[in-house]
């Protein structure tokens, strides 16, 4: 039985808050859990993938939304 993704909305927030909120959410996310991050800070298009790489997680699936982007992040911690 899969759980609903955890949603973190950082629309309107600027660096470094989106990265910080993502890190906090990932700390509480079980292995295999999915995080949906909603953001509109263009810097996050670089910062979130860099964070995931530092944490050893797979790249996020990023899709453009009406406002900003949706990052689908899977916690597949090794």
C-alpha positions as CSV (number, residue, x, y, z in Angstrom):
1,X,0.0,0.0,0.0
2,X,1.6,3.2,-1.1
3,X,1.3,6.4,0.9
4,X,0.2,9.8,-0.5
5,X,3.2,12.0,-1.4
6,X,4.2,14.6,1.2
7,X,3.6,18.1,-0.2
8,X,5.8,21.0,0.6
9,X,4.7,24.4,-0.8
10,X,7.4,27.0,-1.0
11,X,5.7,29.2,-3.6
12,X,6.8,32.8,-3.0
13,X,9.8,31.8,-0.8
14,X,13.4,32.5,-2.0
15,X,16.8,31.0,-1.4
16,X,17.8,29.4,0.9
17,X,14.3,28.6,2.3
18,X,13.2,26.1,-0.4
19,X,16.4,24.1,0.1
20,X,16.1,24.2,3.8
21,X,12.4,23.1,3.8
22,X,13.2,20.3,1.3
23,X,16.0,19.1,3.6
24,X,13.7,19.1,6.6
25,X,11.0,17.2,4.7
26,X,13.5,14.6,3.5
27,X,14.7,14.0,7.0
28,X,11.2,12.9,8.0
29,X,10.4,11.0,4.8
30,X,10.6,7.2,5.1
31,X,12.7,5.3,2.6
32,X,10.7,5.0,-0.6
33,X,8.5,7.9,0.3
34,X,7.7,10.6,-2.2
35,X,7.9,14.4,-1.8
36,X,6.1,16.9,-4.0
37,X,7.8,20.3,-3.8
38,X,6.0,23.2,-5.2
39,X,8.2,26.2,-5.8
40,X,8.7,29.3,-8.0
41,X,12.2,30.4,-7.2
42,X,14.3,30.1,-10.4
43,X,17.4,29.4,-8.2
44,X,15.8,26.2,-7.0
45,X,16.1,24.7,-10.5
46,X,19.8,24.5,-9.7
47,X,19.8,24.3,-5.9
48,X,17.3,21.4,-5.5
49,X,19.1,19.0,-7.9
50,X,22.4,20.0,-6.2
51,X,21.0,19.1,-2.8
52,X,19.7,15.8,-4.0
53,X,23.1,14.9,-5.5
54,X,24.8,15.8,-2.2
55,X,22.4,13.6,-0.3
56,X,22.9,10.7,-2.8
57,X,19.3,10.7,-3.9
58,X,18.1,10.3,-7.5
59,X,17.3,13.4,-9.5
60,X,13.9,15.0,-9.1
61,X,11.3,14.8,-11.9
62,X,10.7,18.5,-12.6
63,X,7.7,19.8,-14.5
64,X,6.6,23.3,-15.1
65,X,3.4,24.5,-13.6
66,X,1.2,27.5,-14.2
67,X,3.1,29.1,-11.3
68,X,6.6,27.7,-10.9
69,X,7.6,24.1,-10.9
70,X,6.7,20.8,-9.3
71,X,9.6,18.6,-8.1
72,X,8.8,15.0,-7.5
73,X,11.5,13.6,-5.2
74,X,11.8,10.0,-4.1
75,X,13.7,9.2,-0.9
76,X,15.6,6.1,-2.0
77,X,18.3,6.5,0.7
78,X,20.9,3.9,0.4
